[in-house]
């Protein structure tokens, strides 16, 4: 059988991206791995496919959103790095841009820069509003395929979304919360910016399942705290003071540290469920300040979005599923 990049990678125990970097004499490959790949290439008689030599590379833009919590920035960059190891680097080039804010104007500015640079695909995390939807439509008309991750714009012309099953995530959180509460108990829900679909739908899932579990419609308070420390801290303290029967807090987004700090000032024991296994959430689990973390694989979302665009743009594979879900898992202190 004729040797291929895939078979060379399998024999060498490396990714296809690593084989591609060796074939194209590119950096970021150790001397040991490079020697092993070259030896297998020689032994199998592999001949490089020259059909695309001289052809212009396909550019894929990746926008790194602006987060106050570096965990999400680092997770995004890790996903980009993992995708690069599997890309056909002879034919695909990533153009990574980091945002300076979360404003609509900043999103438009970065999208325009990438469009002018000649990208044919774009990986994007953005709020679900008409301004961003209109920009995605403009990019689509210009021949740019857009894949969203983490927060979706389902009514836009994006080709696909990669992310957590948000409704399931919220329902899981409600189920965990209900195991230690009674229907007469009160629950505080903290979310970020409801304009982001990832923030909004988790809450929808939580409330929908809470109702099926027998909790009355007035058993909760919802606070939109925009992932700000001060707003979250004040919301928790005010709820603790106002409701003697407050027994549970669901942190659908950040700021978990503010919640933990606020509860530390009280003597009230709460069941606390949070989303995302950030370093703060991990520490809070260890010390017993948080009971459960509903984890989404943020890194996998970015990696899959990039590789999906490669298949679509380079190999002409049709995107069959408009939504691709990554694994959602539950983390407790005992699992750390």
VOPAGU-2260 file (C-alpha; in pm, 1 decimal, decimal comma):
REM VOPAGU-2260
SITE   aa  ch    i         X         Y         Z
SITE  UNK   A    0       0,0       0,0       0,0
SITE  UNK   A    1     130,0     344,4     -91,1
SITE  UNK   A    2     256,2     529,3     220,5
SITE  UNK   A    3      69,9     847,1     320,7
SITE  UNK   A    4     116,9    1126,4     572,0
SITE  UNK   A    5    -140,7     950,0     789,1
SITE  UNK   A    6      45,8     617,0     780,9
SITE  UNK   A    7     381,4     787,1     842,7
SITE  UNK   A    8     230,4     964,8    1145,5
SITE  UNK   A    9      90,3     636,9    1280,7
SITE  UNK   A   10     423,1     457,1    1244,2
SITE  UNK   A   11     613,3     743,3    1406,7
SITE  UNK   A   12     360,0     788,8    1685,8
SITE  UNK   A   13     309,6    1157,8    1606,0
SITE  UNK   A   14      37,5    1378,1    1457,7
SITE  UNK   A   15      -5,0    1445,1    1085,9
SITE  UNK   A   16      80,8    1808,9    1156,9
SITE  UNK   A   17     421,1    1701,5    1291,2
SITE  UNK   A   18     487,8    1494,1     978,2
SITE  UNK   A   19     387,8    1793,0     765,3
SITE  UNK   A   20     629,7    2018,8     955,2
SITE  UNK   A   21     911,9    1770,1     900,5
SITE  UNK   A   22     833,7    1740,0     529,0
SITE  UNK   A   23     835,5    2118,2     494,4
SITE  UNK   A   24    1143,9    2165,4     714,6
SITE  UNK   A   25     952,3    2378,5     964,3
SITE  UNK   A   26    1046,1    2442,5    1330,8
SITE  UNK   A   27     879,2    2323,7    1654,8
SITE  UNK   A   28     984,0    1959,2    1607,9
SITE  UNK   A   29    1243,4    1803,5    1837,9
SITE  UNK   A   30    1558,9    1657,7    1685,0
SITE  UNK   A   31    1463,7    1308,4    1804,3
SITE  UNK   A   32    1114,3    1319,9    1652,0
SITE  UNK   A   33    1243,2    1473,5    1328,1
SITE  UNK   A   34    1501,0    1196,2    1293,1
SITE  UNK   A   35    1240,8     926,1    1360,7
SITE  UNK   A   36     997,7    1067,1    1103,3
SITE  UNK   A   37    1271,4    1104,1     839,8
SITE  UNK   A   38    1384,9     747,1     900,7
SITE  UNK   A   39    1031,6     611,2     851,3
SITE  UNK   A   40     987,4     824,7     538,7
SITE  UNK   A   41    1303,9     671,5     393,4
SITE  UNK   A   42    1213,4     316,2     495,3
SITE  UNK   A   43     862,6     332,1     346,9
SITE  UNK   A   44     967,4     511,0      28,0
SITE  UNK   A   45     719,9     792,8      85,5
SITE  UNK   A   46     715,3    1061,9    -180,5
SITE  UNK   A   47     580,8    1406,2     -99,7
SITE  UNK   A   48     266,7    1511,1    -286,1
SITE  UNK   A   49     371,7    1808,9    -498,0
SITE  UNK   A   50      29,9    1891,2    -642,4
SITE  UNK   A   51     -11,2    2193,6    -413,8
SITE  UNK   A   52     344,5    2324,7    -432,3
SITE  UNK   A   53     337,5    2694,8    -499,9
SITE  UNK   A   54     -34,3    2716,6    -424,1
SITE  UNK   A   55    -145,6    2990,8    -191,0
SITE  UNK   A   56    -219,1    2875,8     163,7
SITE  UNK   A   57    -572,2    2885,9     299,0
SITE  UNK   A   58    -586,2    3133,4     585,3
SITE  UNK   A   59    -809,1    3068,2     885,4
SITE  UNK   A   60    -861,0    3350,3    1132,9
SITE  UNK   A   61    -899,3    3276,2    1503,6
SITE  UNK   A   62   -1025,2    3553,6    1729,5
SITE  UNK   A   63    -918,9    3524,5    2093,6
SITE  UNK   A   64   -1189,2    3704,7    2290,3
SITE  UNK   A   65   -1102,6    3937,5    2577,9
SITE  UNK   A   66   -1162,3    3773,2    2915,5
SITE  UNK   A   67   -1075,4    3911,9    3255,8
SITE  UNK   A   68   -1008,9    3555,6    3370,2
SITE  UNK   A   69    -688,0    3436,9    3201,3
SITE  UNK   A   70    -805,4    3075,9    3233,1
SITE  UNK   A   71   -1030,4    3120,0    2928,5
SITE  UNK   A   72    -761,6    3302,8    2730,0
SITE  UNK   A   73    -507,7    3031,2    2809,7
SITE  UNK   A   74    -760,3    2757,0    2728,0
SITE  UNK   A   75    -824,6    2920,5    2390,3
SITE  UNK   A   76    -452,4    2947,4    2313,5
SITE  UNK   A   77    -405,0    2583,8    2419,5
SITE  UNK   A   78    -681,3    2479,5    2178,8
SITE  UNK   A   79    -510,7    2671,9    1897,7
SITE  UNK   A   80    -178,8    2504,8    1978,1
SITE  UNK   A   81    -333,0    2156,4    1977,5
SITE  UNK   A   82    -505,7    2224,6    1644,9
SITE  UNK   A   83    -179,4    2345,0    1489,5
SITE  UNK   A   84     -23,4    2007,5    1564,2
SITE  UNK   A   85    -287,1    1839,5    1343,8
SITE  UNK   A   86    -315,0    2094,6    1064,1
SITE  UNK   A   87    -187,3    2044,8     711,9
SITE  UNK   A   88      61,7    2327,8     756,9
SITE  UNK   A   89     164,4    2312,5     392,7
SITE  UNK   A   90    -184,6    2426,3     295,0
SITE  UNK   A   91    -335,3    2591,9     605,6
SITE  UNK   A   92    -215,7    2901,7     787,3
SITE  UNK   A   93    -370,6    3035,3    1107,3
SITE  UNK   A   94    -404,7    3408,6    1167,7
SITE  UNK   A   95    -460,9    3456,5    1542,2
SITE  UNK   A   96    -586,6    3794,4    1667,1
SITE  UNK   A   97    -641,3    3890,6    2031,5
SITE  UNK   A   98    -915,5    4136,6    2120,1
SITE  UNK   A   99    -865,3    4434,6    2348,3
SITE  UNK   A  100   -1225,5    4445,5    2477,1
SITE  UNK   A  101   -1563,0    4269,7    2440,5
SITE  UNK   A  102   -1736,8    4558,7    2263,9
SITE  UNK   A  103   -1923,6    4507,5    1937,0
SITE  UNK   A  104   -1697,8    4768,6    1778,7
SITE  UNK   A  105   -1388,6    4567,7    1871,1
SITE  UNK   A  106   -1537,8    4252,0    1721,2
SITE  UNK   A  107   -1615,2    4438,5    1398,0
SITE  UNK   A  108   -1265,0    4589,5    1384,3
SITE  UNK   A  109   -1089,6    4253,5    1422,7
SITE  UNK   A  110   -1323,7    4082,0    1174,9
SITE  UNK   A  111   -1253,3    4354,6     918,5
SITE  UNK   A  112    -877,6    4318,0     965,9
SITE  UNK   A  113    -901,5    3943,6     910,2
SITE  UNK   A  114   -1122,4    3989,4     603,7
SITE  UNK   A  115    -868,6    4228,8     453,7
SITE  UNK   A  116    -589,3    3979,4     526,6
SITE  UNK   A  117    -763,5    3726,3     303,8
SITE  UNK   A  118    -899,2    3469,1     547,6
SITE  UNK   A  119   -1139,9    3210,2     411,0
SITE  UNK   A  120   -1249,1    3081,3     749,3
SITE  UNK   A  121   -1305,7    3238,6    1089,4
SITE  UNK   A  122   -1332,4    3091,0    1441,2
SITE  UNK   A  123   -1529,1    3324,0    1665,3
SITE  UNK   A  124   -1665,9    3358,8    2019,1
SITE  UNK   A  125   -1913,0    3648,8    2034,4
SITE  UNK   A  126   -2239,0    3775,5    2186,4
SITE  UNK   A  127   -2567,6    3676,4    2024,3
SITE  UNK   A  128   -2691,9    4008,5    1893,3
SITE  UNK   A  129   -2796,0    4161,2    1561,0
SITE  UNK   A  130   -2472,0    4357,7    1519,9
SITE  UNK   A  131   -2249,1    4047,9    1527,4
SITE  UNK   A  132   -2504,4    3845,7    1327,0
SITE  UNK   A  133   -2495,3    4112,8    1055,7
SITE  UNK   A  134   -2115,3    4102,7    1050,5
SITE  UNK   A  135   -2117,7    3723,0    1013,7
SITE  UNK   A  136   -2360,5    3757,8     722,1
SITE  UNK   A  137   -2127,8    4010,1     557,8
SITE  UNK   A  138   -1833,5    3774,4     603,7
SITE  UNK   A  139   -2034,8    3486,3     459,6
SITE  UNK   A  140   -2123,0    3689,0     150,9
SITE  UNK   A  141   -1752,3    3762,7     110,9
SITE  UNK   A  142   -1681,3    3388,5     104,8
SITE  UNK   A  143   -1566,3    3348,1     465,6
SITE  UNK   A  144   -1695,5    3040,3     649,9
SITE  UNK   A  145   -1759,2    3122,9    1016,6
SITE  UNK   A  146   -1758,6    2866,6    1299,3
SITE  UNK   A  147   -1856,6    2986,3    1646,5
SITE  UNK   A  148   -1738,2    2829,9    1970,2
SITE  UNK   A  149   -1857,6    2853,4    2331,9
SITE  UNK   A  150   -2129,2    3112,6    2258,1
SITE  UNK   A  151   -2347,2    3059,4    1952,6
SITE  UNK   A  152   -2539,7    3282,6    1713,6
SITE  UNK   A  153   -2796,7    3030,8    1585,3
SITE  UNK   A  154   -2986,4    3286,9    1376,2
SITE  UNK   A  155   -2675,2    3397,4    1188,2
SITE  UNK   A  156   -2520,6    3252,4     871,7
SITE  UNK   A  157   -2240,7    3073,8    1059,5
SITE  UNK   A  158   -2178,9    2724,7     921,4
SITE  UNK   A  159   -2143,3    2549,4    1255,6
SITE  UNK   A  160   -2112,0    2590,7    1631,4
SITE  UNK   A  161   -1883,4    2393,0    1863,4
SITE  UNK   A  162   -1958,9    2412,9    2233,7
SITE  UNK   A  163   -2108,6    2276,4    2550,4
SITE  UNK   A  164   -2463,9    2142,7    2549,6
SITE  UNK   A  165   -2586,6    2445,9    2740,4
SITE  UNK   A  166   -2935,3    2321,2    2826,7
SITE  UNK   A  167   -2791,8    1995,4    2955,7
SITE  UNK   A  168   -2529,0    2184,9    3155,1
SITE  UNK   A  169   -2797,2    2391,2    3328,7
SITE  UNK   A  170   -3013,1    2086,3    3393,8
SITE  UNK   A  171   -2717,5    1899,8    3544,1
SITE  UNK   A  172   -2652,4    2193,1    3777,6
SITE  UNK   A  173   -3018,4    2198,6    3886,1
SITE  UNK   A  174   -3018,2    1824,2    3949,4
SITE  UNK   A  175   -2705,8    1848,9    4163,5
SITE  UNK   A  176   -2850,1    2143,2    4356,2
SITE  UNK   A  177   -3184,5    1971,1    4420,1
SITE  UNK   A  178   -3017,0    1672,9    4584,7
SITE  UNK   A  179   -2938,5    1877,1    4895,0
SITE  UNK   A  180   -3228,4    2126,9    4896,2
SITE  UNK   A  181   -3601,7    2123,1    4963,0
SITE  UNK   A  182   -3864,2    2299,5    4748,2
SITE  UNK   A  183   -3913,0    2555,0    5028,1
SITE  UNK   A  184   -3546,8    2658,3    5007,5
SITE  UNK   A  185   -3433,7    2958,9    4805,8
SITE  UNK   A  186   -3166,3    2959,9    4533,7
SITE  UNK   A  187   -2953,8    3244,7    4397,4
SITE  UNK   A  188   -2855,9    3226,0    4029,2
SITE  UNK   A  189   -2559,1    3434,0    3914,6
SITE  UNK   A  190   -2496,6    3482,0    3543,5
SITE  UNK   A  191   -2270,3    3707,7    3338,7
SITE  UNK   A  192   -2406,8    3894,0    3039,2
SITE  UNK   A  193   -2736,8    3748,7    2916,8
SITE  UNK   A  194   -2652,2    3876,3    2568,8
SITE  UNK   A  195   -2411,8    3581,7    2545,4
SITE  UNK   A  196   -2611,8    3274,1    2456,2
SITE  UNK   A  197   -2378,5    3054,6    2662,5
SITE  UNK   A  198   -2480,3    3253,5    2971,7
SITE  UNK   A  199   -2848,7    3267,5    2891,0
SITE  UNK   A  200   -2923,7    2908,3    2790,5
SITE  UNK   A  201   -2752,5    2753,0    3093,6
SITE  UNK   A  202   -2991,8    2950,8    3312,3
SITE  UNK   A  203   -3286,5    2840,6    3096,9
SITE  UNK   A  204   -3185,5    2476,7    3140,6
SITE  UNK   A  205   -3142,7    2519,0    3515,4
SITE  UNK   A  206   -3485,3    2678,3    3563,8
SITE  UNK   A  207   -3661,6    2434,1    3334,7
SITE  UNK   A  208   -3530,3    2133,6    3525,8
SITE  UNK   A  209   -3582,2    2301,4    3863,7
SITE  UNK   A  210   -3951,3    2327,8    3781,5
SITE  UNK   A  211   -3975,0    1958,5    3689,9
SITE  UNK   A  212   -3813,9    1874,2    4024,1
SITE  UNK   A  213   -4101,2    2040,4    4210,7
SITE  UNK   A  214   -3950,7    2379,0    4299,3
SITE  UNK   A  215   -4197,6    2670,9    4277,5
SITE  UNK   A  216   -4148,0    2944,7    4019,9
SITE  UNK   A  217   -4065,3    3201,6    4289,9
SITE  UNK   A  218   -3795,7    2991,5    4460,7
SITE  UNK   A  219   -3502,8    3169,6    4300,7
SITE  UNK   A  220   -3344,2    3507,9    4236,4
SITE  UNK   A  221   -3147,5    3576,3    3918,5
SITE  UNK   A  222   -2867,6    3834,4    3911,6
SITE  UNK   A  223   -2684,7    3946,4    3597,4
SITE  UNK   A  224   -2339,4    4041,2    3726,9
SITE  UNK   A  225   -2136,1    4069,0    3402,7
SITE  UNK   A  226   -1858,9    3853,7    3556,1
SITE  UNK   A  227   -1758,4    4147,3    3776,8
SITE  UNK   A  228   -1617,8    4084,0    4124,4
SITE  UNK   A  229   -1793,9    4372,3    4301,4
SITE  UNK   A  230   -2136,5    4304,9    4147,3
SITE  UNK   A  231   -2115,4    3933,8    4228,6
SITE  UNK   A  232   -1991,2    3991,3    4583,9
SITE  UNK   A  233   -2271,0    4239,6    4656,3
SITE  UNK   A  234   -2536,6    4013,5    4499,9
SITE  UNK   A  235   -2435,8    3720,6    4721,1
SITE  UNK   A  236   -2416,5    3926,0    5041,8
SITE  UNK   A  237   -2750,3    4095,1    4975,1
SITE  UNK   A  238   -2922,9    3763,7    4903,1
SITE  UNK   A  239   -2780,8    3605,3    5220,0
SITE  UNK   A  240   -2904,7    3901,4    5427,4
SITE  UNK   A  241   -3245,9    3915,5    5258,4
SITE  UNK   A  242   -3340,0    3546,3    5257,8
SITE  UNK   A  243   -3296,2    3332,4    5571,2
SITE  UNK   A  244   -3399,5    3027,9    5365,1
SITE  UNK   A  245   -3128,3    3081,3    5099,2
SITE  UNK   A  246   -2961,1    2740,6    5070,1
SITE  UNK   A  247   -2811,7    2721,5    4721,5
SITE  UNK   A  248   -2609,7    2930,6    4474,9
SITE  UNK   A  249   -2558,3    2847,1    4107,3
SITE  UNK   A  250   -2268,4    3030,5    3943,5
SITE  UNK   A  251   -2350,1    2989,4    3574,0
SITE  UNK   A  252   -2045,4    3202,3    3488,5
SITE  UNK   A  253   -1772,9    3393,5    3671,5
SITE  UNK   A  254   -1693,9    3555,0    3923,8
SITE  UNK   A  255   -1656,5    3247,9    4149,2
SITE  UNK   A  256   -1396,7    3408,5    4376,0
SITE  UNK   A  257   -1639,9    3687,8    4463,8
SITE  UNK   A  258   -1902,9    3429,8    4559,5
SITE  UNK   A  259   -1656,3    3235,5    4775,9
SITE  UNK   A  260   -1528,8    3553,6    4942,2
SITE  UNK   A  261   -1881,1    3677,0    5015,8
SITE  UNK   A  262   -1987,7    3346,2    5170,6
SITE  UNK   A  263   -1672,9    3339,2    5382,7
SITE  UNK   A  264   -1802,1    3651,9    5560,3
SITE  UNK   A  265   -2117,5    3468,5    5669,3
SITE  UNK   A  266   -2185,8    3162,5    5883,0
SITE  UNK   A  267   -2441,0    3024,3    5642,0
SITE  UNK   A  268   -2379,0    2689,6    5474,8
SITE  UNK   A  269   -2474,4    2684,2    5108,0
SITE  UNK   A  270   -2473,6    2426,1    4832,3
SITE  UNK   A  271   -2267,8    2591,5    4559,4
SITE  UNK   A  272   -2256,7    2467,2    4198,8
SITE  UNK   A  273   -2033,2    2644,3    3947,4
SITE  UNK   A  274   -1953,4    2616,9    3577,9
SITE  UNK   A  275   -1592,5    2575,0    3450,5
SITE  UNK   A  276   -1302,3    2414,5    3634,1
SITE  UNK   A  277   -1092,9    2730,1    3661,7
SITE  UNK   A  278    -800,9    2744,0    3909,1
SITE  UNK   A  279   -1026,6    2937,1    4149,2
SITE  UNK   A  280   -1303,7    2677,0    4120,2
SITE  UNK   A  281   -1051,9    2396,1    4168,1
SITE  UNK   A  282    -920,2    2555,5    4487,7
SITE  UNK   A  283   -1274,0    2622,2    4611,5
SITE  UNK   A  284   -1355,4    2253,4    4559,7
SITE  UNK   A  285   -1049,9    2149,3    4759,9
SITE  UNK   A  286   -1140,2    2364,4    5059,7
SITE  UNK   A  287   -1511,0    2277,3    5048,5
SITE  UNK   A  288   -1635,1    2623,0    4947,3
SITE  UNK   A  289   -1783,4    2477,6    4626,2
SITE  UNK   A  290   -1964,1    2144,5    4604,0
SITE  UNK   A  291   -1977,6    2070,6    4230,0
SITE  UNK   A  292   -1823,3    2198,6    3908,0
SITE  UNK   A  293   -2000,4    2139,4    3576,0
SITE  UNK   A  294   -1704,4    2137,6    3339,1
SITE  UNK   A  295   -1698,2    2216,6    2969,6
SITE  UNK   A  296   -1387,6    2133,7    2768,0
SITE  UNK   A  297   -1307,3    2486,5    2651,7
SITE  UNK   A  298    -980,5    2384,3    2485,5
SITE  UNK   A  299   -1151,8    2110,0    2285,3
SITE  UNK   A  300   -1408,7    2358,2    2153,1
SITE  UNK   A  301   -1139,2    2575,9    1994,4
SITE  UNK   A  302    -941,4    2279,5    1859,2
SITE  UNK   A  303   -1246,8    2116,6    1701,4
SITE  UNK   A  304   -1365,3    2443,1    1546,8
SITE  UNK   A  305   -1030,2    2495,4    1371,0
SITE  UNK   A  306   -1004,1    2135,7    1248,0
SITE  UNK   A  307   -1363,9    2143,5    1127,4
SITE  UNK   A  308   -1282,2    2448,2     914,7
SITE  UNK   A  309    -977,7    2271,7     772,2
SITE  UNK   A  310   -1191,7    1977,8     660,4
SITE  UNK   A  311   -1449,1    2214,4     515,3
SITE  UNK   A  312   -1212,6    2449,7     331,5
SITE  UNK   A  313    -926,0    2222,6     231,3
SITE  UNK   A  314   -1094,2    1888,9     174,0
SITE  UNK   A  315   -1440,9    2012,9      78,0
SITE  UNK   A  316   -1620,2    1818,2     351,5
SITE  UNK   A  317   -1977,7    1932,0     401,7
SITE  UNK   A  318   -2066,8    2043,3     753,0
SITE  UNK   A  319   -2351,8    1805,2     830,4
SITE  UNK   A  320   -2424,8    1905,2    1189,1
SITE  UNK   A  321   -2496,1    2270,7    1270,2
SITE  UNK   A  322   -2398,8    2210,8    1634,8
SITE  UNK   A  323   -2115,6    1994,6    1769,2
SITE  UNK   A  324   -2116,7    1934,7    2145,5
SITE  UNK   A  325   -1805,4    1866,9    2350,8
SITE  UNK   A  326   -1818,7    1650,1    2661,1
SITE  UNK   A  327   -1977,2    1790,8    2976,9
SITE  UNK   A  328   -1852,4    1640,4    3302,4
SITE  UNK   A  329   -1916,7    1676,8    3676,7
SITE  UNK   A  330   -1621,2    1736,5    3908,4
SITE  UNK   A  331   -1621,1    1695,7    4288,3
SITE  UNK   A  332   -1345,0    1736,5    4542,6
SITE  UNK   A  333   -1288,3    1360,9    4545,1
SITE  UNK   A  334   -1212,1    1361,1    4171,7
SITE  UNK   A  335    -934,2    1618,4    4192,8
